[in-house]
Amino acid sequence: MAIVAAVMVLGRLGAWILVPPAVCLIVGLHFLPLAGVFGQPPYRWAGLLLVVVALAGILACAVGAAQGTVRALVGAGAALVLWGTALRVAGQR
């Protein structure tokens, strides 16, 4: 719901370039409580790193990066964090 709300608000503002960082931020923040709920400390790291990736995307927007650059930065960064987390959690079993 938070992602849908963010997309709707940013879309109405014409700030489409901020959608990928906003989605990444929301996903990152949702990992923080999940770390405790599921007893998975790697989720805390995933959440923190996704927040950092989102902030990097916002900073890229602020300095005038192209929309494709922001998408690539946030998309690749989020993919690396999530794949790394999946490998880490799978390796604990």
Backbone as CSV, one residue per row, in Angstrom:
resi,resn,N_x,N_y,N_z,CA_x,CA_y,CA_z,C_x,C_y,C_z
1,MET,0.830,-1.187,0.000,0.000,0.000,0.000,0.871,1.246,0.000
2,ALA,1.964,1.201,0.749,2.849,2.357,0.795,3.472,2.620,-0.571
3,ILE,3.822,1.551,-1.278,4.402,1.716,-2.613,3.375,2.327,-3.567
4,VAL,2.162,1.843,-3.531,1.113,2.384,-4.402,0.889,3.860,-4.086
5,ALA,0.835,4.199,-2.807,0.637,5.596,-2.410,1.807,6.468,-2.886
6,ALA,3.016,5.978,-2.733,4.184,6.753,-3.169,4.158,6.980,-4.673
7,VAL,3.825,5.945,-5.432,3.771,6.078,-6.892,2.677,7.071,-7.286
8,MET,1.535,6.996,-6.637,0.447,7.919,-6.961,0.830,9.364,-6.658
9,VAL,1.415,9.596,-5.495,1.801,10.963,-5.108,2.902,11.485,-6.022
10,LEU,3.930,10.688,-6.230,5.036,11.140,-7.081,4.572,11.331,-8.525
11,GLY,3.672,10.482,-8.985,3.123,10.638,-10.325,2.346,11.930,-10.476
12,ARG,1.522,12.231,-9.501,0.745,13.481,-9.552,1.653,14.704,-9.517
13,LEU,2.790,14.573,-8.836,3.751,15.677,-8.772,4.647,15.731,-10.006
14,GLY,4.524,14.722,-10.859,5.373,14.665,-12.041,6.819,14.304,-11.714
15,ALA,7.012,13.685,-10.571,8.360,13.330,-10.110,8.621,11.846,-10.329
16,TRP,8.392,11.371,-11.551,8.544,9.950,-11.857,9.957,9.456,-11.588
17,ILE,10.938,10.320,-11.720,12.328,9.922,-11.506,12.564,9.441,-10.073
18,LEU,11.722,9.888,-9.141,11.883,9.502,-7.735,11.173,8.191,-7.379
19,VAL,10.437,7.606,-8.313,9.707,6.367,-8.008,10.655,5.215,-7.639
20,PRO,11.699,4.922,-8.429,12.580,3.813,-8.024,13.228,4.008,-6.645
21,PRO,13.775,5.203,-6.338,14.327,5.363,-4.986,13.259,5.239,-3.892
22,ALA,12.058,5.734,-4.162,10.991,5.641,-3.158,10.601,4.190,-2.896
23,VAL,10.466,3.406,-3.953,10.126,1.986,-3.789,11.239,1.269,-3.034
24,CYS,12.479,1.556,-3.388,13.626,0.937,-2.717,13.641,1.307,-1.229
25,LEU,13.335,2.562,-0.925,13.300,3.014,0.468,12.219,2.272,1.250
26,ILE,11.046,2.150,0.670,9.940,1.458,1.352,10.282,-0.007,1.580
27,VAL,10.835,-0.663,0.565,11.212,-2.072,0.707,12.299,-2.210,1.770
28,GLY,13.283,-1.314,1.747,14.357,-1.360,2.752,13.816,-1.193,4.167
29,LEU,12.934,-0.234,4.353,12.377,-0.003,5.692,11.544,-1.193,6.171
30,HIS,10.906,-1.895,5.243,10.080,-3.025,5.677,10.942,-4.209,6.131
31,PHE,12.184,-4.277,5.654,13.072,-5.356,6.091,13.513,-5.199,7.544
32,LEU,13.561,-3.979,8.059,14.082,-3.761,9.417,13.257,-4.489,10.481
33,PRO,11.941,-4.347,10.529,11.194,-5.118,11.535,11.166,-6.616,11.231
34,LEU,11.247,-6.984,9.946,11.224,-8.405,9.607,12.432,-9.147,10.165
35,ALA,13.546,-8.450,10.326,14.746,-9.088,10.874,14.456,-9.685,12.245
36,GLY,13.750,-8.925,13.078,13.400,-9.421,14.405,12.300,-10.453,14.377
37,VAL,11.297,-10.217,13.547,10.150,-11.128,13.475,10.595,-12.535,13.058
38,PHE,11.490,-12.601,12.065,11.934,-13.900,11.561,13.269,-14.345,12.138
39,GLY,13.849,-13.560,13.040,15.122,-13.928,13.639,16.242,-14.034,12.610
40,GLN,16.246,-13.121,11.660,17.225,-13.137,10.575,18.022,-11.826,10.574
41,PRO,19.148,-11.765,11.271,19.961,-10.541,11.260,20.356,-10.070,9.858
42,PRO,20.551,-10.971,8.875,20.868,-10.463,7.527,19.782,-9.544,6.956
43,TYR,18.543,-9.711,7.393,17.478,-8.834,6.918,17.698,-7.403,7.391
44,ARG,18.274,-7.250,8.571,18.570,-5.904,9.069,19.592,-5.232,8.153
45,TRP,20.630,-5.989,7.787,21.642,-5.459,6.869,21.019,-5.155,5.519
46,ALA,20.164,-6.028,5.051,19.499,-5.796,3.764,18.692,-4.501,3.814
47,GLY,17.947,-4.328,4.885,17.153,-3.115,5.036,18.008,-1.862,5.044
48,LEU,19.059,-1.893,5.833,19.947,-0.721,5.911,20.609,-0.434,4.569
49,LEU,21.075,-1.468,3.890,21.727,-1.267,2.596,20.738,-0.788,1.531
50,LEU,19.515,-1.271,1.569,18.512,-0.783,0.620,18.176,0.685,0.873
51,VAL,18.151,1.083,2.132,17.941,2.503,2.447,19.096,3.329,1.884
52,VAL,20.323,2.838,2.021,21.483,3.543,1.471,21.373,3.644,-0.050
53,VAL,20.970,2.566,-0.706,20.786,2.582,-2.164,19.720,3.606,-2.551
54,ALA,18.619,3.630,-1.809,17.549,4.593,-2.085,18.056,6.026,-1.927
55,LEU,18.815,6.276,-0.869,19.355,7.622,-0.651,20.339,8.004,-1.754
56,ALA,21.106,7.032,-2.242,22.011,7.295,-3.365,21.205,7.683,-4.608
57,GLY,20.084,7.022,-4.821,19.210,7.367,-5.943,18.627,8.763,-5.806
58,ILE,18.231,9.118,-4.600,17.689,10.460,-4.355,18.778,11.509,-4.575
59,LEU,19.977,11.214,-4.107,21.106,12.128,-4.314,21.407,12.273,-5.809
60,ALA,21.357,11.171,-6.538,21.579,11.229,-7.983,20.534,12.128,-8.649
61,CYS,19.299,12.027,-8.203,18.249,12.910,-8.727,18.568,14.366,-8.415
62,ALA,19.023,14.609,-7.199,19.301,15.970,-6.753,20.428,16.631,-7.553
63,VAL,21.375,15.837,-8.020,22.483,16.413,-8.791,22.199,16.407,-10.290
64,GLY,20.996,15.999,-10.677,20.582,16.100,-12.068,20.867,14.895,-12.944
65,ALA,21.023,13.726,-12.343,21.259,12.520,-13.144,20.050,12.213,-14.015
66,ALA,20.297,11.597,-15.135,19.216,11.204,-16.041,18.374,10.097,-15.402
67,GLN,17.134,9.997,-15.848,16.229,9.003,-15.283,16.778,7.588,-15.456
68,GLY,17.363,7.294,-16.595,17.943,5.967,-16.818,19.086,5.675,-15.874
69,THR,19.859,6.682,-15.562,20.975,6.518,-14.617,20.451,6.207,-13.221
70,VAL,19.422,6.926,-12.819,18.835,6.693,-11.495,18.258,5.288,-11.425
71,ARG,17.538,4.882,-12.467,16.967,3.529,-12.496,18.046,2.460,-12.427
72,ALA,19.122,2.664,-13.190,20.211,1.681,-13.206,20.899,1.624,-11.849
73,LEU,21.147,2.767,-11.245,21.797,2.823,-9.931,20.966,2.106,-8.877
74,VAL,19.705,2.471,-8.808,18.823,1.888,-7.788,18.531,0.420,-8.098
75,GLY,18.256,0.116,-9.350,17.943,-1.269,-9.717,19.103,-2.216,-9.478
76,ALA,20.284,-1.827,-9.942,21.458,-2.684,-9.754,21.832,-2.783,-8.285
77,GLY,21.777,-1.664,-7.583,22.111,-1.679,-6.152,21.165,-2.559,-5.358
78,ALA,19.867,-2.416,-5.625,18.877,-3.235,-4.917,19.045,-4.706,-5.258
79,ALA,19.311,-5.003,-6.531,19.500,-6.401,-6.935,20.688,-7.018,-6.213
80,LEU,21.787,-6.290,-6.145,22.971,-6.809,-5.442,22.681,-7.075,-3.970
81,VAL,21.995,-6.140,-3.335,21.672,-6.301,-1.912,20.761,-7.518,-1.715
82,LEU,19.722,-7.633,-2.521,18.761,-8.726,-2.337,19.364,-10.084,-2.685
83,TRP,20.160,-10.161,-3.749,20.825,-11.425,-4.093,21.824,-11.801,-3.002
84,GLY,22.565,-10.822,-2.528,23.527,-11.094,-1.445,22.828,-11.587,-0.192
85,THR,21.701,-10.982,0.126,20.936,-11.406,1.301,20.402,-12.821,1.118
86,ALA,19.877,-13.113,-0.075,19.358,-14.457,-0.342,20.458,-15.503,-0.209
87,LEU,21.625,-15.213,-0.756,22.740,-16.155,-0.645,23.180,-16.328,0.800
88,ARG,23.195,-15.245,1.547,23.596,-15.299,2.958,22.612,-16.126,3.782
89,VAL,21.334,-15.858,3.585,20.311,-16.596,4.350,20.299,-18.069,3.934
90,ALA,20.435,-18.348,2.649,20.453,-19.731,2.176,21.685,-20.474,2.715
91,GLY,22.777,-19.755,2.864,24.014,-20.347,3.378,23.941,-20.693,4.864
92,GLN,22.965,-20.150,5.576,22.816,-20.424,7.007,22.110,-21.750,7.253
93,ARG,21.518,-22.326,6.246,20.739,-23.543,6.436,21.602,-24.761,6.420
